[in-house]
Amino acid sequence: MSLLKKDELVQTINLSHRREELYPLLDRQVKLYTMGDSSSLPTETAQELLRSVCFCIETHLMFNGGKSADDYPLAQLFEEGQRDVWRLTEETKSLFYEAKRTNPGFDSIAYRDTLNAIGTFFRMYDLRFFSHDIPCMIDYPLCHPVPESLEGVRYIGEYLRRLILENRFCSCFTQQDAIRLLLVHHPEYRELVINLFEPIFTCAFGVVLLNQDSAAPRLDDTDCEWLYRLFRPWDETQARIRLREAVNRLCIRFQLWDSGMRSYLMDTAEVLLLRLKATTREGYRGLFSIVSEQ
Amino acid sequence: MEDLYNLIPLSDKQKLMTTLQSCNALSARYGLTLSRVDMQVLAEKQAETLRNTGRIEFGHGPYEKLIYAFCDSLYLTQADYAETLSKLCTMFYHFKSESGEQWSDDELIDSMKRLYNGECHGSPDLMGDRLWQALHPHPNDEDMGEEDEPFEEG
């Protein structure tokens, strides 16, 4: 696949007409990268260096929304882009510390390994030559995955932003209650590569739908039956109204006022809506992590 | 991929021809010159080797350094000058990739020159074998030394 065609930047700055400007930038990066030891490089490495140049320019344009690439020399955009990527990396470090601080402590191996891997990201990240690269393994799945189109520190930043939102929501419940719920969801949740926010959100969502005390995310067989009846027969309009009300009540109950959190919860509820529609009565048990009464 | 190749200005091929032309001044002292046709063939060979080895050239290629390093060799004659340069260029790019970028341009050319003028007695093919052995030493070959510093002086 062609690198330049793959990158959306082609449309943004119309690289096809600016090859004469782009080549000197790449040439300079190659000289810096090889430190003059080699005048040639494997195509893959050269491509990665070019992608990094594009990533820096794109990042700068992203930070300066009104700026048109056509009005500025690429060299200037690249230089300013490198500074922006550096600034972004520093901001992302703060997000990393925030994510560690808000870690709800559910002892998930994937979660722990991912945080450790992001720690190494900052040591491995080469923003000078491979700023678009993500030199670490992200195992822990978010409820809403970060778009694959994001690269480098922008991907890690977005991942951490979402992770912090999930952390904050999970921290609304006592660790004991949350772990009890997760064990009902899957007794081996610690070893599995699964998202832990989603079952907690779903159960809390079910609790507020039933107007119960949402501080304790716990539903039993009777609750499950009520929830099923609440959505049967299926009425799309009614279901959406209930969904919005439930998210609002959750936000009020836990004082989650920021728009980022609200929109993340709403997105999660939207996905849940589809499953509520498609799932059978028995399926509701698994969906809401129902605690058996026996 | 194609776009990346398109980034390299076409005028660089012309520059390579000019570089080869200027090298004639030095090599002529040793009775070695390249004709216009030779230069074109060598330029095409370099482009072909780059494609085959999956590399991109950002300078003028190795010819200038190769000519400076090899022109005083006793084994080089006008009859096989262009052909040998062509082989050396192929080997240069091949071993740049094969060594995983461990050898700098100068290190590799220096090793090639020592092998060519030394134990390989002017045989590019044998030189290629020795370079290959240096990169992939047999466990019992104690003489081969370290991978990134394969050739001892002398």
Interface residues (C-beta under 8 A of the other chain):
Chain A: S2 L3 L4 K5 R19 E20 L22 Y23 L26 D27 V30 K31 D37 S38 S39 S40 L41 P42 T43 E44 T45 A46 Q47 L50
Chain B: M1 E2 D3 L4 N6 L7 I8 P9 L50 G54 R55 I56 E57 F58 G59 H60 G61 P62 Y93 K96 S97 E101 S104 D105 D106
